[in-house]
Amino acid sequence: MIRILHTADWHLGAALQGWSREAEHRAALRQLVALARARDVDAVIVAGDIFDSLNPSAEAQRLLYDTLRDLRAVCPRATIALLAGNHDPAGRLEAPRALFELAGVRSIGAIARRDGAVDLDIHLLPIRDAAGDTGAHILAVPYPRAADLPVAGADVTGSSIVWGVRRLYRETVDAARARVGASPLILTGHLHVAGGTESEGAERRILVGGEHAAPPDIFPADAAYVALGHLHKPQKVVRETIRYSGALIPMSKTEIGYAHGATIVEIGACGQATAKHEPFERSVAHLRVPAQGALAISEIEPALAALALDPQISDEAKPFVHLTVKLDGAAAGLKAEIDAICEKFPLRLVSLAVERPQRAEAPQSAPVRLAERKPLDLFREAFEATHGVAPSDEHLRRFDQLSEEE
């Protein structure tokens, strides 16, 4: 039996509307280390987007190194593989390779080739069981950048990028099979596989060349398991053994309902894989207010009071709140008014959405030349389109003043 911890999309160094996420990350990574210890894993795969930016802060890098130290302490014999994602600085992950390898950590930022072929000494990692026997291999493939892909010939039909990604996986798998025979292969990937559920506003559409998603059949059927990163929702894609472990913590409002955590994969004696996602407890609450619909301005303060938040809670543990407001009039001064309300409560407002009542569309009329329109009429229409109400007498007076100044 081989047991693997599959994790991805840590996004260390991320912020939410300027608020640091370090406390959340530390709490989640402590649970990750505890899970690795409790399940006595033989390998840890971090399938990309370790950092949130190409220039991670010193604090984010320190958190990575602290976590690797802790994982090595609780899993002294485990294979640990770090794969670059589209957010990661590939070169920076590879620069400390010699030091990482002293700790038994393999860090792979880009496809390494030797004499034109994928260098399996870099990309193929054995996984040993408690007895020290090799029970499986990781075929570690990071985010496929343009320079990593084979060049398609003129005879290629369809997407040359998808062709290149497919060819890359076929090439690496064939080379690995020639070396390790029928040993179970654990593939990795950091890309959007068609059929996976995206998180609106949180994930970039990343395949190079303007492509969006790769078909799941780029992964050969004889792969025991495919450990994916990039999509933040824990999920399978087509079959149980092609999976995203998801992000560690919510990265946007759309992810509040996800069971963020990590995935434990077991490879049996016959080479068959089973996977179980293990959700983590959140150290910081993420709240939609209201849970559905929208609140009138007068309803906001009672709704926040009803949350019964602890006034003694520490700053780093204050919940993140995503507020939706319904508004019929002008939005001028809205943010300041809501900020004043929220300041009465131990929370952090990180998003404000405004819903307006739907209005019947005016019948279409024949187009009119701009030169035939009066500036005041244009101002009235633009104001109402933006704010949902007609401008007041004061707005019209100020517009007249500006027009005279011109």
C-alpha positions in Angstrom: 0.0 0.0 0.0 1.3 3.4 -1.0 -0.4 6.5 0.5 0.0 10.0 -1.0 -1.1 13.4 0.2 -2.2 15.5 -2.8 -2.5 19.3 -2.2 -2.3 22.4 -4.4 -3.1 26.1 -4.8 -1.7 27.3 -1.5 -1.3 30.9 -3.0 1.0 31.9 -0.2 1.3 35.7 0.1 -2.2 36.3 -1.1 -4.3 39.2 0.3 -8.0 39.8 0.2 -8.8 43.5 -0.4 -5.5 44.4 1.3 -6.0 42.0 4.3 -3.2 39.5 4.9 -4.1 35.8 4.7 -1.0 34.6 6.5 -2.9 33.5 9.7 -5.3 31.5 7.6 -2.5 29.9 5.7 -0.6 29.0 8.8 -3.6 27.4 10.3 -4.4 25.4 7.2 -0.8 24.3 6.7 -0.7 23.0 10.3 -3.7 20.9 9.5 -1.9 19.7 6.3 1.1 18.6 8.3 -1.1 16.9 10.9 -2.9 15.0 8.2 0.4 13.9 6.7 1.5 12.6 10.1 -1.8 10.9 11.0 -2.0 9.1 7.7 1.7 8.3 7.6 2.0 9.3 4.0 4.7 8.0 1.7 4.6 11.0 -0.6 3.4 14.6 -0.7 2.5 16.3 -4.0 2.0 20.1 -4.2 0.6 20.5 -7.6 1.3 24.2 -8.3 0.5 27.7 -7.3 2.5 27.5 -4.2 2.8 31.3 -4.2 0.2 33.8 -5.3 2.6 36.0 -7.3 5.8 35.7 -9.4 7.5 37.9 -6.8 6.6 36.3 -3.4 7.3 38.1 -0.2 9.9 37.0 2.3 7.1 36.0 4.6 5.5 33.8 1.9 8.8 32.1 1.2 9.4 31.6 4.9 6.0 29.9 5.3 6.9 27.5 2.5 10.2 26.6 4.1 8.6 26.2 7.5 6.0 23.9 6.1 8.6 21.8 4.2 10.6 21.5 7.5 7.5 20.4 9.4 6.5 17.9 6.7 9.9 16.4 6.7 9.8 16.1 10.5 6.6 14.1 10.6 7.2 12.1 7.3 11.0 11.5 7.4 11.0 9.0 4.5 8.3 10.5 2.3 8.9 11.8 -1.3 8.0 15.5 -1.4 7.4 17.1 -4.8 6.8 20.8 -5.5 5.5 21.7 -8.9 5.3 25.2 -10.3 1.9 26.6 -11.3 1.0 29.6 -13.5 1.3 31.9 -10.4 4.7 30.6 -9.4 8.2 31.9 -10.3 9.5 28.8 -11.9 13.2 29.9 -11.7 12.8 30.8 -8.0 11.4 27.4 -7.2 14.3 25.7 -8.9 17.1 27.9 -7.7 17.4 26.2 -4.3 17.1 22.7 -5.8 20.4 21.6 -4.3 19.3 22.6 -0.8 15.9 21.2 -1.3 17.4 17.8 -2.3 19.4 17.7 0.9 16.0 17.7 2.6 14.7 15.1 0.2 12.4 17.7 -1.6 12.2 17.8 -5.4 11.2 21.2 -6.8 10.3 21.4 -10.5 9.6 24.7 -12.2 9.8 23.8 -15.9 10.2 20.9 -18.2 13.9 19.7 -18.1 15.3 18.1 -21.2 18.5 16.3 -22.0 19.5 15.6 -25.6 16.0 16.7 -26.7 14.1 14.3 -24.4 12.4 14.9 -21.1 15.0 14.3 -18.4 13.5 11.6 -16.2 16.3 12.0 -13.6 14.5 15.3 -12.8 10.8 14.4 -13.5 10.5 10.7 -12.4 10.4 10.3 -8.6 10.2 6.9 -6.8 7.7 6.4 -3.9 8.9 3.9 -1.3 6.7 2.2 1.2 7.4 1.6 4.9 9.6 -1.4 4.1 11.7 0.7 1.7 10.4 -0.9 -1.4 9.5 1.2 -4.5 5.7 0.9 -4.8 4.9 3.6 -7.4 6.5 6.6 -9.2 5.5 10.2 -9.5 5.8 11.6 -13.0 6.1 15.3 -12.1 4.9 17.7 -14.8 4.6 21.4 -13.9 2.4 24.1 -15.5 3.2 23.8 -19.3 4.6 27.0 -20.5 5.0 27.7 -24.2 8.7 26.9 -24.1 8.0 23.5 -22.6 5.7 22.2 -25.4 6.7 20.4 -28.5 6.2 22.4 -31.7 3.3 21.3 -33.8 3.9 20.7 -37.5 1.8 22.0 -40.4 -0.2 18.8 -40.6 -1.7 19.2 -37.1 -5.4 19.8 -37.1 -7.3 21.6 -34.3 -5.5 23.4 -31.4 -1.7 23.3 -31.6 -1.5 24.0 -27.9 -3.7 21.1 -26.9 -1.7 18.9 -29.4 1.5 20.1 -27.6 0.2 19.3 -24.1 -1.1 15.9 -25.2 2.3 15.2 -26.9 4.2 16.3 -23.8 2.3 13.9 -21.6 2.5 11.0 -24.1 6.2 11.6 -24.5 6.9 11.6 -20.7 4.6 8.6 -20.0 6.2 6.5 -22.7 9.7 7.4 -21.5 8.7 6.6 -17.9 7.1 3.3 -18.9 10.3 2.3 -20.7 12.2 2.9 -17.4 9.9 1.6 -14.7 7.7 -0.9 -16.6 4.3 -1.5 -15.0 4.9 0.3 -11.8 1.9 2.6 -10.9 2.4 6.1 -12.3 1.1 9.1 -10.5 0.9 12.0 -13.0 0.8 15.7 -12.0 -0.6 18.6 -13.9 -1.3 22.3 -13.4 -3.9 23.3 -16.0 -7.6 23.5 -16.6 -9.0 20.2 -17.6 -12.3 20.4 -19.5 -15.2 19.3 -17.3 -13.8 20.9 -14.2 -15.8 23.5 -12.3 -14.2 27.0 -12.3 -14.4 29.6 -9.5 -15.7 32.8 -10.9 -13.2 35.7 -10.5 -10.5 33.5 -8.8 -8.7 31.5 -11.5 -7.0 32.7 -14.6 -7.7 31.0 -17.9 -4.1 29.8 -18.3 -3.3 27.5 -21.2 -0.7 29.2 -23.3 -1.7 30.5 -26.8 -5.1 31.7 -25.7 -6.4 28.2 -25.2 -8.6 27.6 -22.1 -9.0 23.9 -21.3 -7.4 20.6 -22.2 -9.5 17.5 -22.7 -9.1 14.8 -20.0 -8.0 12.2 -22.5 -4.5 13.9 -22.6 -3.9 11.7 -19.6 -3.3 8.0 -20.6 -5.7 5.4 -19.1 -2.9 3.5 -17.5 -2.1 6.4 -15.1 -3.0 5.2 -11.6 -3.8 8.7 -10.5 -3.5 12.3 -11.8 -2.9 15.0 -9.2 -4.1 18.3 -10.6 -3.8 21.9 -9.5 -5.3 25.2 -10.7 -9.0 24.8 -10.1 -9.9 25.7 -6.5 -12.8 23.4 -6.0 -12.0 19.9 -4.8 -13.4 17.6 -7.5 -12.9 14.7 -9.9 -12.8 15.2 -13.6 -14.5 12.5 -15.7 -13.1 9.7 -13.6 -12.4 9.3 -9.9 -8.6 9.1 -10.4 -8.2 12.5 -12.2 -8.7 15.0 -9.4 -8.2 18.5 -8.2 -7.4 18.7 -4.5 -8.6 22.3 -4.5 -7.2 25.4 -2.6 -6.3 25.5 1.0 -8.6 28.4 1.8 -11.3 30.4 0.0 -9.7 32.8 -2.5 -12.9 34.6 -3.5 -16.6 35.0 -2.6 -17.5 32.2 -5.0 -15.5 29.7 -3.0 -17.2 30.1 0.4 -19.1 26.9 0.0 -16.2 24.7 -0.9 -14.8 22.1 1.4 -11.2 23.3 1.2 -8.6 20.8 2.4 -6.3 18.1 0.9 -6.8 14.7 -0.8 -5.4 11.3 0.5 -4.7 8.8 -2.3 -4.1 5.1 -1.7 -2.5 2.9 -4.3 -3.3 -0.8 -3.6 -1.2 -3.8 -4.3 -2.9 -4.2 -7.7 -2.0 -0.6 -8.7 -5.6 0.6 -8.3 -6.0 4.1 -6.7 -8.7 5.3 -4.4 -9.0 8.9 -3.2 -10.7 10.7 -0.3 -10.8 14.4 0.2 -10.2 15.6 3.8 -11.7 19.0 4.5 -9.9 21.4 6.9 -11.5 23.6 9.6 -11.4 27.3 8.8 -9.6 29.6 11.2 -11.4 32.6 9.7 -15.0 32.7 8.8 -16.1 33.9 5.3 -19.7 35.2 5.4 -22.2 36.2 2.7 -24.6 38.8 4.2 -27.3 38.0 3.5 -26.9 34.4 2.6 -29.1 35.0 -0.4 -30.6 38.0 -2.0 -29.8 41.6 -0.9 -30.4 44.0 2.1 -31.8 47.4 2.1 -29.5 50.0 3.8 -31.8 50.0 6.9 -31.4 46.2 7.2 -27.6 46.1 7.2 -27.0 47.0 10.9 -29.6 44.6 12.3 -28.3 41.8 10.0 -24.7 42.3 11.2 -25.8 42.5 14.8 -27.6 39.1 14.4 -24.3 37.5 13.6 -23.4 37.9 17.3 -19.7 38.3 16.6 -17.3 38.1 19.5 -16.2 41.7 20.3 -13.0 40.4 21.8 -11.9 38.5 18.7 -8.4 39.2 17.5 -7.9 41.3 14.3 -6.5 38.4 12.3 -9.5 36.2 13.2 -12.2 38.7 12.4 -14.5 37.2 9.7 -14.4 38.4 6.1 -17.8 39.7 5.0 -19.2 39.9 1.5 -22.2 42.2 1.6 -25.0 42.6 -1.0 -27.1 45.7 -0.9 -30.3 46.6 -2.8 -30.4 50.1 -3.9 -33.1 52.1 -5.8 -31.4 55.5 -5.7 -28.0 57.1 -6.4 -24.9 55.3 -5.1 -23.1 58.5 -4.1 -21.8 58.1 -0.5 -23.0 54.5 -0.3 -19.5 53.1 0.5 -18.8 55.6 3.3 -22.2 54.9 4.8 -21.7 51.2 4.8 -18.1 51.5 6.1 -19.5 53.5 9.0 -22.0 50.8 9.8 -19.4 48.0 9.6 -17.0 49.8 11.8 -19.4 49.0 14.7 -18.7 45.3 14.4 -15.6 43.0 14.6 -15.5 42.1 10.9 -13.6 42.9 7.7 -15.7 44.0 4.7 -14.0 42.6 1.6 -16.7 43.0 -1.1 -19.8 45.1 -1.7 -22.3 44.2 -4.4 -25.2 46.4 -5.3 -28.4 45.1 -6.8 -30.9 47.3 -8.5 -34.5 46.6 -9.4 -34.9 45.6 -13.0 -36.5 48.3 -15.2 -38.4 47.9 -18.4 -36.4 48.7 -21.4 -37.4 51.7 -23.4 -38.6 50.9 -26.9 -35.8 51.3 -29.5 -36.0 54.5 -31.6 -34.2 55.6 -34.7 -30.6 56.6 -34.0 -29.9 60.2 -33.5 -26.7 62.0 -34.3 -24.7 63.1 -31.3 -24.6 66.7 -32.7 -28.4 66.8 -32.5 -28.5 66.0 -28.8 -28.4 68.6 -26.0 -25.6 68.1 -23.4 -28.1 68.3 -20.6 -30.2 65.5 -22.0 -27.2 63.3 -22.4 -26.2 64.0 -18.8 -29.7 63.1 -17.6 -29.6 59.8 -19.5 -26.1 58.9 -18.4 -26.9 59.7 -14.8 -30.0 57.5 -14.8 -28.3 54.7 -16.5 -25.5 54.7 -13.9 -27.5 55.3 -10.7 -31.0 54.1 -11.6 -32.7 57.4 -10.7 -33.0 60.8 -12.3 -30.5 63.5 -11.3 -31.6 65.9 -8.6 -32.0 69.6 -9.0 -28.6 70.0 -7.3 -27.0 67.6 -9.8 -28.5 69.6 -12.7 -27.3 72.9 -11.2 -23.7 71.6 -10.9 -23.8 70.4 -14.4 -24.9 73.8 -15.6 -22.0 75.4 -13.7 -19.5 73.0 -15.3 -21.0 73.7 -18.7 -20.6 77.5 -18.3 -17.0 77.0 -17.2 -16.2 75.3 -20.5 
